[in-house]
Amino acid sequence: MKHLIPIFIFLALSLSACTGKDFLSWNVPGVEEEGVSHDMIILGERLPDPYSVENMTKALNAIHPSGAGRTTLDPTDFYVRFLPKDDAQMQILADAGLQLLDHPLDYRILREGDWYHDPSLPEGSITWQYGVVPVDFEFPPSVRYERLDNCYLPDNDPATKADGIDWAAVEREAYRLTGNGDMLLPDSRAEGDAGKYYMPEGRIAVMDPDFSAEPVGVKGVTVCCNSFVKIATAYTDEQGYYHLNKSYNTDIRYRLIFKNVKGFCQGLNLILLPASVSTFGKQPPTGFSVVIDNFSEDKLFARCVVNNAGYDYVRASEKSAGAIAPAPRDLRLWVLGLLDFRLNIMMHQGVIIETWEPLSSGLGEYLFMAKIVQPDVYLGVNGCSSYNEIYERALLAFAQAGHFSRVGKDWWHHYVVYTLKSLAGSSLANPYGDRGDEDSPYCELVQCYSCYCQSVLYRRHYPDSEALFGSGEWFSPQLLMYLDERGLGLEKISPLFTTDVVDMEILKLKMLSYYPEFKSVINEAFARYGEQ
């Protein structure tokens, strides 16, 4: 029974996150102004799609009765929906470069939200994923799909570059003919008005008052916009600026998708969806800019801060040419408002599920599914109200993810089981246990390194800070900071934390072997902060 304790906690955490309604009821806020909420999207009636081949052909003939040499249109794209059965199939679609949304694109939105689940599908299953694919797209044979409509998107037809047709006017006419003319900008609603099209651009920024009095960019996050099946996406740059490559003449729906350009995803909307969405509702086609702060919607603020912490960590690793351990590129974090501790369980990477034989055997053919629905990091932000509080917690999570990359699943299994036992024995109050407990050397190594790494990167971000996180615990990150301040910095220390290092004595011997010129400093550090 003792050995089942970690699994019981794992199941409790997983169920709390994966029972859909119960989880979402406390983890997302309620309805905000103007019909925008961060709960489930509410759909109205289905609308005629102005971009269908039929409707665009009618509009073309209305604007150019002679046809300007073209009286019929061939589809450039298909409006489709996919029903992937698991995360592996979702990954197949992602690898194909598709931008998919979890709700139909040709329905009136009665209330904006961050997610949608088709009511005809069982709770807990992946919902239909909607998108647009080119006509020559090779549909993966293993993934169920339906073609909903044939579409004509002028931007995707090379012939429109020199055919003399005013395609902007044709698009506007298609909106009018389908009864969607009220969506057009006011200056283009009048018959024959040329109107104006815009390629949306803007800035997504967040306040980090301990860093700067000016807003800082939300870095590398995905901005997604659409009007019907006309979808555009872009990543923000390091200053938070984005530029979309499609033009619009209607108000369009803006949302942030928290899949970062650096590869990590955070949050969840419903089961098996790896990246959370925060919606901004309909905004002008000229672009949309926003400054988020700790008075903004809680989940949006926390997601933006965690996003930036992850981006900064990955950039630090890249700038060090990998000397600072890189996090797994497909790292998946769940940011949970009710938890106040961090648990880098790394189950999406296979820890426990693949490394604990009774569970891996019992799951059998379902092992892969069990793995892909789990996160790597449970990041509790309970009690965090400021940017720097969330930032330092997220830095620790990424530092531990980097450590995992160096040591692998089997090594990390010892640490995770130790942590879960410590939590179970302390009513979730203490994840660190005590020195001398079975496998405590793994905890000491993880916490000593990750708190040190967290502190160094935090100080680099906030140069006036002298923070040393974890210094009040038994694992003493002061030891590594002592070395750091005497010339043996993070870029030299981080590569030492590999699979062969299973206790602090081995770490000391490895340091002496790698850096003999620091022999006296290394001996001083371990004498001062080593095991008491």
C-alpha positions in Angstrom: 0.0 0.0 0.0 2.9 2.4 0.8 4.1 2.2 -2.7 0.7 3.0 -4.1 0.6 6.4 -2.4 2.3 8.3 -5.3 -0.2 6.8 -7.7 -3.2 7.8 -5.6 -2.0 11.4 -5.5 -1.3 11.3 -9.3 -4.9 10.0 -9.9 -6.3 12.7 -7.6 -4.5 15.4 -9.4 -5.3 14.1 -12.8 -9.0 13.7 -12.0 -9.2 17.1 -10.5 -7.9 18.4 -13.8 -9.7 16.1 -16.2 -13.3 15.9 -15.1 -14.2 18.7 -17.3 -17.0 20.7 -15.7 -15.8 20.4 -12.1 -12.3 21.6 -13.1 -13.5 24.3 -15.3 -16.1 25.6 -12.8 -13.3 26.8 -10.5 -10.4 27.3 -12.9 -12.0 29.9 -15.2 -13.7 33.2 -14.3 -17.3 34.1 -15.2 -18.8 36.2 -17.9 -17.3 39.6 -18.5 -18.6 42.7 -20.3 -20.1 42.6 -23.8 -20.8 38.9 -23.9 -17.1 37.8 -23.6 -16.5 35.1 -21.1 -13.7 32.6 -20.4 -16.0 29.7 -20.2 -17.5 27.7 -23.1 -18.5 29.5 -26.3 -22.2 29.6 -26.9 -23.2 29.2 -30.6 -26.3 30.7 -32.3 -27.6 29.9 -35.8 -25.5 28.8 -38.7 -24.7 31.6 -41.2 -24.1 31.4 -44.9 -20.4 31.4 -45.5 -19.5 34.3 -47.9 -16.3 32.5 -48.9 -18.1 29.4 -50.3 -17.4 28.9 -54.0 -21.1 29.3 -54.8 -21.4 32.6 -52.9 -18.1 34.0 -54.2 -19.1 33.1 -57.8 -22.4 35.0 -57.4 -20.6 38.0 -56.0 -18.0 37.9 -58.8 -20.8 38.0 -61.4 -22.6 40.8 -59.6 -19.4 43.0 -59.5 -18.1 42.0 -62.9 -21.0 40.9 -65.1 -18.6 40.3 -67.9 -16.7 38.1 -65.7 -13.4 39.8 -66.6 -12.6 36.6 -68.3 -13.7 34.4 -65.3 -17.3 33.4 -64.9 -16.8 30.4 -62.6 -14.5 29.8 -59.7 -12.7 26.7 -58.7 -12.1 26.1 -55.0 -8.8 27.1 -53.5 -9.5 25.5 -50.1 -11.8 23.1 -48.3 -13.6 23.9 -45.0 -13.2 20.8 -43.0 -13.5 19.3 -39.6 -11.4 16.6 -38.1 -12.2 14.3 -35.2 -8.8 13.0 -33.9 -9.2 10.1 -31.5 -6.1 11.0 -29.4 -3.2 13.3 -29.0 -1.1 11.4 -31.5 -3.6 12.2 -34.2 -3.8 15.8 -33.0 0.0 15.9 -33.4 -0.3 14.6 -37.0 -2.6 17.5 -37.8 -0.3 20.0 -36.0 2.7 18.6 -38.0 0.8 19.2 -41.2 0.8 22.9 -40.3 -2.9 23.3 -39.8 -4.4 26.0 -37.6 -7.5 24.3 -36.1 -10.2 25.8 -33.8 -12.5 23.8 -31.6 -15.7 25.4 -32.8 -17.4 25.8 -36.2 -16.4 28.9 -38.1 -19.8 29.6 -39.8 -22.0 30.1 -36.7 -23.1 33.2 -35.0 -21.3 33.5 -31.6 -23.8 34.5 -29.0 -21.2 34.5 -26.3 -17.5 34.5 -26.8 -15.4 32.0 -24.7 -12.1 30.3 -24.5 -13.3 26.8 -25.6 -16.1 24.7 -27.1 -17.1 21.1 -26.9 -19.6 19.6 -29.3 -22.6 18.5 -27.2 -23.1 15.5 -29.4 -19.7 14.0 -28.3 -19.0 12.3 -25.0 -17.5 14.5 -22.2 -13.8 13.9 -22.0 -13.3 13.1 -25.7 -11.6 15.4 -28.2 -14.1 17.6 -29.9 -14.3 18.3 -33.6 -11.4 20.5 -34.8 -12.3 23.0 -37.6 -10.1 24.5 -40.2 -9.3 25.3 -43.8 -7.0 23.2 -46.0 -5.7 23.7 -49.5 -7.4 21.6 -52.2 -4.2 19.6 -52.7 -4.0 18.7 -49.0 -3.3 15.1 -48.4 -5.7 14.0 -45.6 -4.0 11.7 -43.1 -5.7 8.3 -43.6 -5.9 7.6 -39.9 -7.7 10.7 -38.9 -11.5 11.0 -39.3 -12.6 14.1 -41.2 -15.5 15.7 -43.0 -15.5 18.2 -45.9 -18.0 20.8 -45.0 -17.7 23.2 -47.9 -15.7 24.2 -51.0 -14.2 27.7 -50.5 -12.7 30.4 -52.6 -10.2 32.6 -50.8 -8.7 35.1 -53.3 -5.5 35.5 -51.2 -4.8 31.8 -51.9 -5.3 32.0 -55.7 -2.2 33.2 -57.6 -4.3 34.1 -60.6 -5.8 37.0 -58.7 -2.5 38.9 -58.8 -3.0 40.0 -62.4 -6.6 39.3 -63.5 -7.8 42.8 -63.2 -10.7 41.9 -60.8 -11.3 44.0 -57.7 -11.4 41.0 -55.3 -11.9 43.2 -52.3 -15.2 44.4 -53.8 -16.1 40.8 -54.6 -15.6 39.8 -51.0 -17.7 42.7 -49.7 -20.5 41.8 -52.2 -20.4 38.2 -51.0 -21.0 39.4 -47.4 -24.0 41.4 -48.7 -25.5 38.6 -50.8 -25.3 36.2 -47.9 -27.0 38.6 -45.4 -23.8 39.3 -43.6 -23.4 42.9 -44.8 -23.9 44.2 -41.2 -20.4 42.7 -40.4 -18.7 45.0 -42.9 -17.1 48.2 -41.7 -19.5 51.2 -41.9 -17.7 52.8 -44.8 -18.1 49.8 -47.0 -21.7 48.9 -46.3 -23.1 51.3 -49.0 -23.5 49.7 -52.4 -20.6 50.5 -54.6 -18.4 51.9 -51.8 -14.8 50.8 -52.3 -14.2 50.6 -48.6 -10.7 49.8 -47.2 -9.0 46.5 -46.2 -6.6 46.2 -43.4 -3.9 43.7 -42.5 -4.3 43.5 -38.7 -1.3 44.4 -36.5 -0.9 45.3 -32.9 0.9 44.6 -29.6 0.1 42.2 -26.8 1.8 43.6 -23.7 1.8 43.0 -20.0 2.9 45.1 -17.0 6.0 44.0 -15.1 6.4 46.9 -12.7 9.5 45.6 -11.0 11.3 45.4 -14.4 10.0 48.6 -16.1 7.4 51.3 -15.8 6.5 50.6 -19.4 4.6 47.5 -20.6 6.7 44.6 -21.8 5.8 42.3 -24.7 4.1 39.0 -24.3 6.7 37.1 -26.2 6.3 34.4 -28.8 2.6 33.7 -28.2 0.2 32.8 -31.0 -2.3 35.4 -32.1 -5.2 33.9 -34.1 -7.9 35.9 -36.0 -10.7 34.9 -38.3 -13.8 36.0 -40.1 -15.7 32.9 -41.2 -13.1 30.6 -42.8 -10.6 33.4 -43.5 -8.0 32.6 -40.7 -4.7 34.2 -40.0 -2.2 33.5 -37.3 1.1 35.0 -36.2 3.5 34.8 -33.3 4.3 37.9 -31.4 8.0 39.1 -31.4 10.0 39.8 -28.2 8.3 43.2 -27.9 4.9 41.6 -28.2 4.2 43.0 -31.7 2.4 40.9 -34.3 1.5 41.3 -38.0 -1.1 39.2 -39.8 -0.7 38.3 -43.5 -4.4 38.5 -44.5 -6.5 41.6 -45.0 -10.0 42.1 -43.6 -12.9 44.6 -44.0 -15.0 43.3 -41.1 -14.6 43.1 -37.4 -12.7 39.9 -36.7 -12.4 37.6 -33.7 -9.1 37.8 -31.9 -7.7 35.2 -29.5 -4.4 34.3 -27.9 -3.3 30.6 -28.1 -0.8 29.8 -25.5 1.4 27.6 -27.7 4.7 29.5 -27.7 7.1 29.8 -30.7 9.7 28.1 -28.5 7.6 24.9 -28.4 6.1 24.8 -24.9 2.3 24.8 -24.2 0.5 25.9 -21.1 -2.9 25.3 -19.7 -5.9 23.4 -21.1 -9.3 24.2 -22.3 -10.8 20.7 -22.2 -9.4 17.2 -22.3 -6.5 16.6 -24.6 -6.2 20.1 -25.9 -2.6 21.1 -25.2 -2.9 24.9 -25.3 -5.3 27.2 -23.6 -7.0 30.0 -25.4 -7.9 33.5 -24.1 -10.4 35.3 -26.3 -10.7 39.0 -26.9 -13.9 38.8 -28.9 -14.6 40.9 -32.0 -12.2 43.7 -32.6 -11.4 46.0 -35.6 -9.6 44.7 -38.6 -7.0 47.4 -38.3 -5.6 45.4 -35.4 -5.9 45.0 -31.7 -3.5 46.0 -28.9 -3.9 45.4 -25.2 -1.9 45.9 -22.0 -2.6 43.2 -19.4 -1.8 43.7 -15.7 -2.7 42.1 -12.4 -6.1 43.8 -12.5 -6.9 42.0 -15.7 -8.7 38.6 -15.9 -6.7 36.3 -13.6 -6.0 33.5 -16.0 -5.0 35.7 -18.8 -2.5 37.6 -16.6 -1.0 34.4 -15.2 -0.8 32.8 -18.6 1.1 35.8 -20.0 3.6 35.9 -17.2 4.2 32.1 -17.4 4.6 32.5 -21.2 7.3 35.2 -20.7 9.1 33.2 -18.0 9.3 30.2 -20.3 10.4 32.3 -23.3 13.1 33.9 -21.2 14.3 30.5 -19.9 14.5 29.0 -23.4 16.3 32.1 -24.7 18.8 31.9 -21.9 19.4 28.2 -22.8 19.8 29.2 -26.5 22.2 32.0 -25.8 24.3 29.6 -23.7 24.5 27.2 -26.6 22.7 24.6 -24.4 25.0 25.0 -21.4 21.9 26.0 -19.4 19.9 22.8 -19.7 17.1 23.2 -22.4 13.6 22.2 -21.4 11.8 19.6 -23.5 10.5 21.3 -26.6 7.0 19.8 -26.1 6.8 20.7 -22.4 3.2 21.0 -21.2 2.3 23.1 -18.2 -1.0 23.3 -16.4 -1.4 26.6 -14.5 -3.7 26.0 -11.6 -5.2 28.7 -9.4 -6.1 26.6 -6.4 -2.6 25.0 -5.9 0.2 26.8 -4.1 3.0 24.3 -4.9 4.8 23.2 -8.1 5.0 19.6 -9.2 7.2 18.8 -12.1 5.9 15.3 -12.5 6.9 15.1 -16.2 4.2 12.6 -17.0 3.6 13.9 -20.5 7.3 12.9 -21.0 6.5 9.4 -19.6 7.6 9.6 -16.0 5.5 7.3 -13.7 3.4 6.1 -16.5 6.3 4.4 -18.3 8.7 4.1 -15.4 6.5 2.5 -12.7 6.0 -1.1 -13.9 2.7 -2.0 -12.1 1.1 1.0 -13.8 2.6 0.6 -17.2 1.7 -3.1 -17.2 -1.8 -2.4 -16.0 -2.5 0.3 -18.6 -1.4 -2.0 -21.4 -2.6 -0.7 -24.7 -3.9 2.4 -23.0 -0.5 3.5 -21.7 0.1 5.8 -24.6 -3.3 7.5 -24.1 -2.6 7.9 -20.4 0.7 9.5 -21.1 -0.5 12.1 -23.6 -3.4 13.4 -21.6 -1.1 14.3 -18.7 0.9 17.5 -18.2 4.5 17.7 -17.3 4.1 20.5 -14.7 1.4 21.4 -12.3 2.2 25.0 -11.6 0.2 26.4 -8.7 -0.2 30.1 -8.6 -2.5 30.4 -5.6 -1.7 33.5 -3.6 0.4 35.1 -6.4 -1.0 38.5 -7.4 2.0 40.1 -9.0 4.1 39.6 -12.1 7.3 38.8 -10.2 5.6 36.2 -7.9 4.3 34.2 -10.9 7.5 34.8 -12.8 9.7 33.2 -10.1 7.5 30.2 -9.7 7.5 29.6 -13.5 11.3 30.0 -13.7 11.6 27.2 -11.1 9.3 25.0 -13.2 11.4 25.5 -16.3 14.7 25.1 -14.5 13.5 21.7 -13.2 12.3 20.8 -16.7 15.8 21.6 -18.0 17.3 19.3 -15.3 14.9 16.6 -16.4 16.2 16.9 -20.0 19.7 16.0 -18.8 18.9 13.1 -16.5 16.0 11.3 -18.2 12.8 9.5 -17.1 14.3 6.8 -14.9 16.4 9.2 -12.9 13.4 11.6 -12.5 11.2 8.8 -11.4 13.1 8.6 -8.1 12.6 12.3 -7.5 8.8 12.3 -8.4 8.0 9.3 -6.2 9.9 10.9 -3.3 8.1 14.2 -3.8 4.7 12.5 -4.0 5.4 10.5 -0.8 6.4 13.7 0.9 3.3 15.5 -0.1 1.1 12.5 1.0 2.8 12.3 4.4 2.4 16.0 5.0 -1.2 16.5 3.8 0.1 18.3 0.6 2.1 20.8 2.8 5.7 19.7 2.2 7.1 18.3 -1.1 10.7 18.2 0.1 10.6 15.6 2.9 13.7 15.5 5.1 17.4 14.8 4.6 17.9 11.1 5.2 14.6 9.9 3.8 14.8 7.3 1.1 15.8 8.9 -2.2 16.2 12.4 -0.5 19.6 12.8 -2.4 17.5 13.1 -5.7 15.4 15.8 -4.1 18.5 17.6 -2.8 20.1 17.6 -6.3 16.9 18.8 -8.1 16.0 21.5 -5.6 19.6 22.7 -5.0 20.1 23.1 -8.7 16.7 24.4 -9.8 16.5 27.0 -7.0 20.0 28.2 -7.8 19.1 28.4 -11.5 15.8 30.1 -10.7 17.7 32.7 -8.6 20.3 33.4 -11.2 17.8 33.9 -14.0 15.6 36.0 -11.7 18.5 38.3 -10.9 19.3 38.6 -14.5 15.8 39.7 -15.2 15.6 41.9 -12.1 19.2 43.2 -11.7 18.5 44.9 -8.4 17.3 41.7 -6.8 19.5 39.6 -4.5 16.9 36.8 -4.2 18.1 33.3 -3.4 15.1 31.0 -3.5 15.0 27.9 -1.3 17.7 29.2 1.0 15.6 28.4 4.1 15.2 24.7 3.1 17.4 21.8 4.0 18.9 21.4 0.5 20.9 24.7 0.5 21.1 26.2 -3.0 23.5 28.6 -1.2 26.2 26.1 -2.1 25.9 26.7 -5.8 25.4 30.4 -5.4 28.6 30.5 -3.4 30.5 28.9 -6.3 28.7 31.2 -8.8 29.8 34.4 -7.0 33.4 33.1 -7.2 33.5 32.5 -10.9 31.9 29.1 -11.4 28.7 30.3 -13.0 25.5 28.8 -14.2 26.8 28.0 -17.7 29.6 25.9 -16.0 27.5 24.3 -13.3 24.4 23.3 -15.2 26.1 20.8 -17.6 27.3 18.8 -14.5 23.8 17.7 -13.5 23.6 14.5 -15.6 22.3 11.0 -15.0 25.4 9.8 -13.3 25.1 12.4 -10.5 22.8 10.8 -7.9 24.0 12.5 -4.7 25.9 15.6 -3.6 29.2 13.7 -3.0 29.3 12.6 -6.7 28.5 16.1 -7.7 31.5 17.4 -5.7 33.8 14.8 -7.2 32.6 15.7 -10.7 33.1 19.4 -10.1 36.7 18.8 -8.8 37.3 16.7 -12.0 35.9 19.2 -14.4 37.2 22.4 -12.7 40.4 21.6 -10.8 41.3 25.3 -10.9 38.4 25.9 -8.5 39.4 23.1 -6.1 39.7 25.3 -3.0 36.5 27.1 -3.7 34.6 23.9 -4.3 35.9 22.4 -1.1 35.0 25.6 0.8 31.4 25.5 -0.6 30.7 21.9 0.3 32.3 22.4 3.8 30.1 25.4 4.4 26.8 24.3 2.9 27.1 20.5 2.5 25.3 18.0 4.7 25.1 19.3 8.3 
